C-alpha cells in the first residue's frame, strides 16, 4: 500500500502546499492503491507526485486543459532551478522532481498515466486529449 503523504509534503514544502488541493492526494492514493505490480506502482507514484507538485507550485486545479498545460511544462520545466536537479532520495533536502529534461517519449508516457489517473479519479472533468 502506498501513501503520498500529505503531511510530509506540507512539512517539506510549506510554501508550495495548497490546502485546496489536498483532495488530489486522496484521489492519488486511491488510484495508486489499485496497482498491484511493485514496479508499475513505483513509476506511477513518481509521475503522479510530480504532477501534484507542479499543480501546487502554480496553484492550479484539475481542469479540462490541465494536461495540455502540463505537456508544455514537461517539455520545458520552469523555473528550472525548482524542478530540475541532481538525483536525490525524495526525503533529501535537495530533492527535485526531475534530474534531467524528459525525452519526448517520456513526456508521452507521463501524459498517458495522468490521463488514466484523471479519467478514473476525476470522472466529471472532461480533459482535452493530448
Order of alpha helices (4+ residues) and beta strands (2+ residues): alpha-alpha-alpha-alpha-alpha-alpha
